[in-house]
Amino acid sequence: MEAKYMKRCLELARKGMSYVAPNPMVGAVVVYNDKIIGEGYHKKYGESHAEVHAIHNVADKSLLEKSTLYVNLEPCSHTGKTPPCCELISAYKIPKVVIGCRDTSSKVNGKGIAHLKNKGVEVKCGVLEEESIRLNKRFFTFQHKKRPYIILKWAESADGFMDRRRDKNEKGINWISKPNTKLITHQWRSEEACILVGRKTVENDNPSLTTREVNGPNPIRLIIDPNLKLNKGYEVFNDDAQTYLFNNLKNQRNGNVAYIKVGKENFLLDMLSFTHEQKWNSIIVEGGASTVNQFLEKNIWDEARVIVGKPQFNGGLRSPVLKQNAFSIANFNDDIVKTYLND
């Protein structure tokens, strides 16, 4: 039964995807006599936490003294943008709390569990622990590695090429995946804080890097353009989202476009340090090959999503080769989607 209620916590928590970062996604349910009498989730960064919503949604508060609270992440015991959840739990004399996984960030890291136990609350931790950790992979990576969670994404032909051979100055997209596969790639974009490409991808494909095919927020656009060769005519300079150009020349802001100067020697690390300072906890890297390979060569990545289409290119720009075995393989619109984890 505990797994059943924790699964519901995880389902609720996912509703906060795209809206709670850099906070973790958290869901909570209150159970009395094997029945959920209140539930809630963290809806937006800076607003009430999941435990608060779940407790407040219980119609008969007198039942809380006989109920169990389930939550996928250790409740906080510190005051941030909202009061500590542990104090609310103990104030309502909830006798038992079941937790998916510990919050190992420095502000919590067992303090919430200790607070509850000191108040006489029975605490059980580790129910669907692996699933709970995986759900908040962005949060934990950001906290412990001091950088965003990095997803590498590319499409490759059936024979392993990212692009056909191009004539000099040839522009335009050589499509690999089916048109409807855009739906899943745009959904991926909506789930991350930022999207990153290099200058050549902008010049060749002129992408907008938005989520126009799905409902969801546009990610912040990050462009690697060391010598600022891009002109303002490209779609990445429109007003649909913020754009940051990482370069070696200047710091400047013009409306929704910001120029961020980083060092030549540690370009990638300096760029990621900036994103960490901004509290952007995830980046999806959409290429091209040179940009993706920079992350692979430095082993600065957490996940790769590779869409394999049916076309054969018979030569061109080779796709990166990963040494890891695929974590999962799925079919989508006659395309194959492979996911790799860099554990």
RABELRA-V153027 format. One record per residue. N is the residue number from 0. RES is the residue in one letter. NEAR is the number of other C-alpha atoms within 12 Angstrom. Layout:
n=<N | N>
res=<RES | RES>
near=<NEAR | NEAR>
This chain:
n=<0 | 1 | 2 | 3 | 4 | 5 | 6 | 7 | 8 | 9 | 10 | 11 | 12 | 13 | 14 | 15 | 16 | 17 | 18 | 19 | 20 | 21 | 22 | 23 | 24 | 25 | 26 | 27 | 28 | 29 | 30 | 31 | 32 | 33 | 34 | 35 | 36 | 37 | 38 | 39 | 40 | 41 | 42 | 43 | 44 | 45 | 46 | 47 | 48 | 49 | 50 | 51 | 52 | 53 | 54 | 55 | 56 | 57 | 58 | 59 | 60 | 61 | 62 | 63 | 64 | 65 | 66 | 67 | 68 | 69 | 70 | 71 | 72 | 73 | 74 | 75 | 76 | 77 | 78 | 79 | 80 | 81 | 82 | 83 | 84 | 85 | 86 | 87 | 88 | 89 | 90 | 91 | 92 | 93 | 94 | 95 | 96 | 97 | 98 | 99 | 100 | 101 | 102 | 103 | 104 | 105 | 106 | 107 | 108 | 109 | 110 | 111 | 112 | 113 | 114 | 115 | 116 | 117 | 118 | 119 | 120 | 121 | 122 | 123 | 124 | 125 | 126 | 127 | 128 | 129 | 130 | 131 | 132 | 133 | 134 | 135 | 136 | 137 | 138 | 139 | 140 | 141 | 142 | 143 | 144 | 145 | 146 | 147 | 148 | 149 | 150 | 151 | 152 | 153 | 154 | 155 | 156 | 157 | 158 | 159 | 160 | 161 | 162 | 163 | 164 | 165 | 166 | 167 | 168 | 169 | 170 | 171 | 172 | 173 | 174 | 175 | 176 | 177 | 178 | 179 | 180 | 181 | 182 | 183 | 184 | 185 | 186 | 187 | 188 | 189 | 190 | 191 | 192 | 193 | 194 | 195 | 196 | 197 | 198 | 199 | 200 | 201 | 202 | 203 | 204 | 205 | 206 | 207 | 208 | 209 | 210 | 211 | 212 | 213 | 214 | 215 | 216 | 217 | 218 | 219 | 220 | 221 | 222 | 223 | 224 | 225 | 226 | 227 | 228 | 229 | 230 | 231 | 232 | 233 | 234 | 235 | 236 | 237 | 238 | 239 | 240 | 241 | 242 | 243 | 244 | 245 | 246 | 247 | 248 | 249 | 250 | 251 | 252 | 253 | 254 | 255 | 256 | 257 | 258 | 259 | 260 | 261 | 262 | 263 | 264 | 265 | 266 | 267 | 268 | 269 | 270 | 271 | 272 | 273 | 274 | 275 | 276 | 277 | 278 | 279 | 280 | 281 | 282 | 283 | 284 | 285 | 286 | 287 | 288 | 289 | 290 | 291 | 292 | 293 | 294 | 295 | 296 | 297 | 298 | 299 | 300 | 301 | 302 | 303 | 304 | 305 | 306 | 307 | 308 | 309 | 310 | 311 | 312 | 313 | 314 | 315 | 316 | 317 | 318 | 319 | 320 | 321 | 322 | 323 | 324 | 325 | 326 | 327 | 328 | 329 | 330 | 331 | 332 | 333 | 334 | 335 | 336 | 337 | 338 | 339 | 340 | 341 | 342>
res=<M | E | A | K | Y | M | K | R | C | L | E | L | A | R | K | G | M | S | Y | V | A | P | N | P | M | V | G | A | V | V | V | Y | N | D | K | I | I | G | E | G | Y | H | K | K | Y | G | E | S | H | A | E | V | H | A | I | H | N | V | A | D | K | S | L | L | E | K | S | T | L | Y | V | N | L | E | P | C | S | H | T | G | K | T | P | P | C | C | E | L | I | S | A | Y | K | I | P | K | V | V | I | G | C | R | D | T | S | S | K | V | N | G | K | G | I | A | H | L | K | N | K | G | V | E | V | K | C | G | V | L | E | E | E | S | I | R | L | N | K | R | F | F | T | F | Q | H | K | K | R | P | Y | I | I | L | K | W | A | E | S | A | D | G | F | M | D | R | R | R | D | K | N | E | K | G | I | N | W | I | S | K | P | N | T | K | L | I | T | H | Q | W | R | S | E | E | A | C | I | L | V | G | R | K | T | V | E | N | D | N | P | S | L | T | T | R | E | V | N | G | P | N | P | I | R | L | I | I | D | P | N | L | K | L | N | K | G | Y | E | V | F | N | D | D | A | Q | T | Y | L | F | N | N | L | K | N | Q | R | N | G | N | V | A | Y | I | K | V | G | K | E | N | F | L | L | D | M | L | S | F | T | H | E | Q | K | W | N | S | I | I | V | E | G | G | A | S | T | V | N | Q | F | L | E | K | N | I | W | D | E | A | R | V | I | V | G | K | P | Q | F | N | G | G | L | R | S | P | V | L | K | Q | N | A | F | S | I | A | N | F | N | D | D | I | V | K | T | Y | L | N | D>
near=<17 | 29 | 23 | 22 | 34 | 40 | 29 | 32 | 44 | 42 | 27 | 31 | 41 | 32 | 25 | 33 | 37 | 35 | 30 | 33 | 34 | 34 | 39 | 46 | 43 | 51 | 46 | 48 | 44 | 47 | 36 | 26 | 13 | 16 | 19 | 30 | 30 | 34 | 37 | 37 | 41 | 41 | 29 | 25 | 24 | 19 | 21 | 30 | 40 | 49 | 49 | 36 | 31 | 37 | 42 | 26 | 22 | 28 | 16 | 17 | 22 | 16 | 24 | 33 | 24 | 22 | 33 | 40 | 56 | 53 | 57 | 50 | 52 | 47 | 48 | 41 | 27 | 23 | 19 | 17 | 15 | 22 | 20 | 28 | 38 | 41 | 28 | 32 | 44 | 30 | 20 | 30 | 27 | 34 | 28 | 31 | 46 | 40 | 44 | 41 | 39 | 35 | 36 | 26 | 27 | 17 | 19 | 26 | 23 | 26 | 24 | 37 | 36 | 24 | 28 | 35 | 23 | 15 | 23 | 19 | 29 | 25 | 33 | 29 | 31 | 25 | 30 | 30 | 27 | 22 | 25 | 37 | 28 | 26 | 31 | 39 | 34 | 40 | 37 | 33 | 34 | 34 | 29 | 19 | 22 | 26 | 32 | 40 | 41 | 41 | 39 | 43 | 41 | 42 | 43 | 40 | 32 | 25 | 22 | 28 | 32 | 40 | 38 | 26 | 18 | 17 | 11 | 7 | 10 | 15 | 19 | 18 | 22 | 26 | 26 | 31 | 33 | 26 | 17 | 18 | 26 | 25 | 22 | 28 | 34 | 29 | 26 | 37 | 38 | 33 | 36 | 40 | 42 | 41 | 46 | 45 | 42 | 39 | 32 | 29 | 35 | 35 | 28 | 25 | 25 | 25 | 31 | 33 | 44 | 40 | 29 | 23 | 22 | 20 | 17 | 23 | 27 | 31 | 36 | 40 | 44 | 43 | 45 | 41 | 34 | 26 | 21 | 24 | 21 | 26 | 17 | 18 | 14 | 23 | 24 | 38 | 31 | 22 | 20 | 21 | 28 | 30 | 37 | 38 | 42 | 39 | 31 | 24 | 18 | 19 | 18 | 17 | 15 | 17 | 15 | 19 | 25 | 25 | 31 | 32 | 27 | 28 | 21 | 18 | 11 | 16 | 24 | 36 | 23 | 21 | 35 | 35 | 23 | 25 | 33 | 29 | 17 | 21 | 26 | 37 | 42 | 47 | 43 | 42 | 47 | 43 | 41 | 36 | 31 | 24 | 33 | 39 | 28 | 24 | 34 | 29 | 16 | 15 | 22 | 30 | 34 | 33 | 37 | 42 | 36 | 42 | 39 | 34 | 32 | 24 | 25 | 21 | 24 | 17 | 19 | 20 | 22 | 25 | 31 | 31 | 21 | 25 | 13 | 18 | 16 | 21 | 18 | 17 | 18 | 17 | 20 | 23 | 19 | 19 | 27 | 28 | 30 | 28 | 27 | 26 | 26 | 24 | 17>
